Amino acid sequence: MRTFEMRVYTLRTQAALDFYCNTVYRRHLDNFDRFGVQAHGLWTRKNDNEHRAFALLSYNEGDDPAEVAQRYIKSPEAVSDAQGFDVDDILSVESTILIPSTSSPLR
């Protein structure tokens, strides 16, 4: 069974959030497979003053999401994905590992 994770990114400004969602994240989608990461969706919250993006990801069974994230962040692919983006605009990243219920369609 895959390991699911909800990642919440808090960005400095609305402009940074828009660039991350519309440019950087789209680039990530081209590279995630190389690291065993599958993207299931990216959302923002309506009327959110905190400039947050919510990403649902999953990882190959047995992979440690924190280790995969560190390997990805240090990769040439991630550097390329972030081209034109100031990574200091990411104020925080919150990670929650999710356990699917027996009736969950995602497993």
CYANA upper distance limits for C-alpha pairs under 8 A (distance plus 0.5 A):
  1 MET  CA     60 ASN  CA      8.18
  1 MET  CA     61 GLU  CA      5.96
  1 MET  CA    107 ARG  CA      6.47
  2 ARG  CA     58 SER  CA      6.58
  2 ARG  CA     59 TYR  CA      6.00
  2 ARG  CA     60 ASN  CA      5.63
  2 ARG  CA     61 GLU  CA      5.09
  2 ARG  CA     62 GLY  CA      8.36
  2 ARG  CA    107 ARG  CA      6.75
  3 THR  CA     58 SER  CA      5.81
  3 THR  CA     59 TYR  CA      5.63
  3 THR  CA     60 ASN  CA      7.10
  3 THR  CA     61 GLU  CA      6.57
  3 THR  CA     62 GLY  CA      8.22
  3 THR  CA     63 ASP  CA      8.15
  3 THR  CA     65 PRO  CA      8.33
  3 THR  CA     97 ILE  CA      7.86
  3 THR  CA     98 LEU  CA      7.81
  3 THR  CA     99 ILE  CA      8.06
  4 PHE  CA     56 LEU  CA      7.70
  4 PHE  CA     57 LEU  CA      6.26
  4 PHE  CA     58 SER  CA      4.73
  4 PHE  CA     59 TYR  CA      7.01
  4 PHE  CA     97 ILE  CA      6.38
  4 PHE  CA     98 LEU  CA      5.74
  4 PHE  CA     99 ILE  CA      7.46
  4 PHE  CA    100 PRO  CA      8.49
  5 GLU  CA     56 LEU  CA      6.38
  5 GLU  CA     57 LEU  CA      5.78
  5 GLU  CA     58 SER  CA      6.49
  5 GLU  CA     65 PRO  CA      8.19
  5 GLU  CA     95 SER  CA      7.13
  5 GLU  CA     96 THR  CA      6.00
  5 GLU  CA     97 ILE  CA      4.93
  5 GLU  CA     98 LEU  CA      6.03
  6 MET  CA     54 PHE  CA      7.33
  6 MET  CA     55 ALA  CA      6.20
  6 MET  CA     56 LEU  CA      5.19
  6 MET  CA     57 LEU  CA      6.92
  6 MET  CA     95 SER  CA      6.38
  6 MET  CA     96 THR  CA      5.69
  6 MET  CA     97 ILE  CA      7.01
  6 MET  CA     98 LEU  CA      7.60
  7 ARG  CA     54 PHE  CA      6.29
  7 ARG  CA     55 ALA  CA      5.64
  7 ARG  CA     56 LEU  CA      6.99
  7 ARG  CA     57 LEU  CA      8.18
  7 ARG  CA     93 VAL  CA      7.07
  7 ARG  CA     94 GLU  CA      6.03
  7 ARG  CA     95 SER  CA      5.15
  7 ARG  CA     96 THR  CA      6.99
  8 VAL  CA     52 ARG  CA      7.03
  8 VAL  CA     53 ALA  CA      6.18
  8 VAL  CA     54 PHE  CA      5.13
  8 VAL  CA     55 ALA  CA      6.93
  8 VAL  CA     92 SER  CA      8.49
  8 VAL  CA     93 VAL  CA      6.03
  8 VAL  CA     94 GLU  CA      5.51
  8 VAL  CA     95 SER  CA      7.10
  9 TYR  CA     52 ARG  CA      5.84
  9 TYR  CA     53 ALA  CA      5.63
  9 TYR  CA     54 PHE  CA      7.04
  9 TYR  CA     90 ILE  CA      7.28
  9 TYR  CA     91 LEU  CA      8.07
  9 TYR  CA     92 SER  CA      6.37
  9 TYR  CA     93 VAL  CA      5.11
  9 TYR  CA     94 GLU  CA      7.10
 10 THR  CA     50 GLU  CA      7.03
 10 THR  CA     51 HIS  CA      6.26
 10 THR  CA     52 ARG  CA      4.96
 10 THR  CA     53 ALA  CA      7.20
 10 THR  CA     90 ILE  CA      6.46
 10 THR  CA     91 LEU  CA      5.97
 10 THR  CA     92 SER  CA      5.75
 10 THR  CA     93 VAL  CA      6.95
 11 LEU  CA     16 ALA  CA      6.80
 11 LEU  CA     17 LEU  CA      6.25
 11 LEU  CA     50 GLU  CA      7.82
 11 LEU  CA     51 HIS  CA      5.89
 11 LEU  CA     52 ARG  CA      6.62
 11 LEU  CA     89 ASP  CA      5.98
 11 LEU  CA     90 ILE  CA      5.02
 11 LEU  CA     91 LEU  CA      5.84
 11 LEU  CA     92 SER  CA      7.76
 12 ARG  CA     16 ALA  CA      7.04
 12 ARG  CA     17 LEU  CA      8.15
 12 ARG  CA     50 GLU  CA      8.47
 12 ARG  CA     51 HIS  CA      7.41
 12 ARG  CA     89 ASP  CA      5.55
 12 ARG  CA     90 ILE  CA      6.85
 12 ARG  CA     91 LEU  CA      6.67
 13 THR  CA     17 LEU  CA      6.82
 13 THR  CA     51 HIS  CA      6.75
 13 THR  CA     89 ASP  CA      7.99
 14 GLN  CA     18 ASP  CA      6.57
 14 GLN  CA     51 HIS  CA      6.20
 15 ALA  CA     19 PHE  CA      6.69
 16 ALA  CA     20 TYR  CA      6.54
 16 ALA  CA     85 PHE  CA      8.32
 16 ALA  CA     89 ASP  CA      6.95
 17 LEU  CA     21 CYS  CA      6.56
 17 LEU  CA     51 HIS  CA      6.51
 17 LEU  CA     52 ARG  CA      7.45
 17 LEU  CA     53 ALA  CA      7.71
 18 ASP  CA     22 ASN  CA      6.33
 18 ASP  CA     23 THR  CA      8.46
 19 PHE  CA     23 THR  CA      5.86
 19 PHE  CA     24 VAL  CA      7.15
 19 PHE  CA     85 PHE  CA      7.96
 20 TYR  CA     24 VAL  CA      5.22
 20 TYR  CA     25 TYR  CA      6.37
 20 TYR  CA     85 PHE  CA      8.02
 21 CYS  CA     25 TYR  CA      5.78
 21 CYS  CA     26 ARG  CA      7.64
 21 CYS  CA     42 LEU  CA      8.26
 21 CYS  CA     53 ALA  CA      7.86
 22 ASN  CA     26 ARG  CA      6.79
 23 THR  CA     27 ARG  CA      6.88
 24 VAL  CA     28 HIS  CA      6.85
 24 VAL  CA     81 ASP  CA      6.01
 24 VAL  CA     82 ALA  CA      6.15
 24 VAL  CA     83 GLN  CA      8.40
 24 VAL  CA     85 PHE  CA      8.12
 25 TYR  CA     29 LEU  CA      7.00
 25 TYR  CA     81 ASP  CA      8.22
 26 ARG  CA     30 ASP  CA      7.72
 27 ARG  CA     31 ASN  CA      7.58
 27 ARG  CA     81 ASP  CA      5.71
 28 HIS  CA     32 PHE  CA      6.37
 28 HIS  CA     78 ALA  CA      7.79
 28 HIS  CA     81 ASP  CA      6.58
 29 LEU  CA     33 ASP  CA      8.24
 29 LEU  CA     39 ALA  CA      7.64
 31 ASN  CA     35 PHE  CA      7.91
 31 ASN  CA     77 GLU  CA      7.10
 32 PHE  CA     36 GLY  CA      6.97
 32 PHE  CA     37 VAL  CA      5.41
 32 PHE  CA     38 GLN  CA      6.91
 32 PHE  CA     39 ALA  CA      8.17
 33 ASP  CA     37 VAL  CA      5.90
 33 ASP  CA     38 GLN  CA      6.95
 35 PHE  CA     68 VAL  CA      7.38
 35 PHE  CA     72 TYR  CA      7.48
 36 GLY  CA     59 TYR  CA      6.26
 36 GLY  CA     60 ASN  CA      6.24
 37 VAL  CA     57 LEU  CA      7.22
 37 VAL  CA     58 SER  CA      6.26
 37 VAL  CA     59 TYR  CA      5.39
 37 VAL  CA     60 ASN  CA      7.58
 38 GLN  CA     57 LEU  CA      6.10
 38 GLN  CA     58 SER  CA      5.67
 38 GLN  CA     59 TYR  CA      6.91
 39 ALA  CA     55 ALA  CA      8.02
 39 ALA  CA     56 LEU  CA      6.72
 39 ALA  CA     57 LEU  CA      5.11
 39 ALA  CA     58 SER  CA      7.10
 40 HIS  CA     55 ALA  CA      8.07
 40 HIS  CA     56 LEU  CA      5.84
 40 HIS  CA     57 LEU  CA      6.18
 40 HIS  CA     58 SER  CA      8.05
 41 GLY  CA     55 ALA  CA      6.30
 41 GLY  CA     56 LEU  CA      5.93
 41 GLY  CA     57 LEU  CA      7.95
 42 LEU  CA     53 ALA  CA      7.26
 42 LEU  CA     54 PHE  CA      6.05
 42 LEU  CA     55 ALA  CA      4.98
 42 LEU  CA     56 LEU  CA      7.06
 43 TRP  CA     53 ALA  CA      6.21
 43 TRP  CA     54 PHE  CA      5.51
 43 TRP  CA     55 ALA  CA      6.98
 44 THR  CA     48 ASP  CA      8.26
 44 THR  CA     51 HIS  CA      8.41
 44 THR  CA     52 ARG  CA      6.55
 44 THR  CA     53 ALA  CA      5.35
 44 THR  CA     54 PHE  CA      6.55
 45 ARG  CA     52 ARG  CA      7.56
 45 ARG  CA     53 ALA  CA      8.03
 48 ASP  CA     52 ARG  CA      7.66
 59 TYR  CA     63 ASP  CA      6.74
 59 TYR  CA     64 ASP  CA      8.37
 59 TYR  CA     65 PRO  CA      7.16
 63 ASP  CA     67 GLU  CA      8.28
 63 ASP  CA     68 VAL  CA      7.67
 64 ASP  CA     68 VAL  CA      6.71
 65 PRO  CA     69 ALA  CA      6.49
 66 ALA  CA     70 GLN  CA      6.76
 67 GLU  CA     71 ARG  CA      6.68
 68 VAL  CA     72 TYR  CA      6.57
 69 ALA  CA     73 ILE  CA      6.52
 70 GLN  CA     74 LYS  CA      6.78
 71 ARG  CA     75 SER  CA      6.84
 72 TYR  CA     77 GLU  CA      7.96
 72 TYR  CA     78 ALA  CA      6.67
 73 ILE  CA     78 ALA  CA      5.97
 73 ILE  CA     79 VAL  CA      7.96
 74 LYS  CA     78 ALA  CA      7.39
 74 LYS  CA     79 VAL  CA      8.07
 75 SER  CA     79 VAL  CA      7.08
 76 PRO  CA     80 SER  CA      6.65
 77 GLU  CA     81 ASP  CA      6.59
 78 ALA  CA     82 ALA  CA      6.72
 79 VAL  CA     83 GLN  CA      7.00
 82 ALA  CA     86 ASP  CA      8.20
 82 ALA  CA     87 VAL  CA      7.89
100 PRO  CA    104 SER  CA      6.20
100 PRO  CA    106 LEU  CA      7.55
100 PRO  CA    107 ARG  CA      6.88
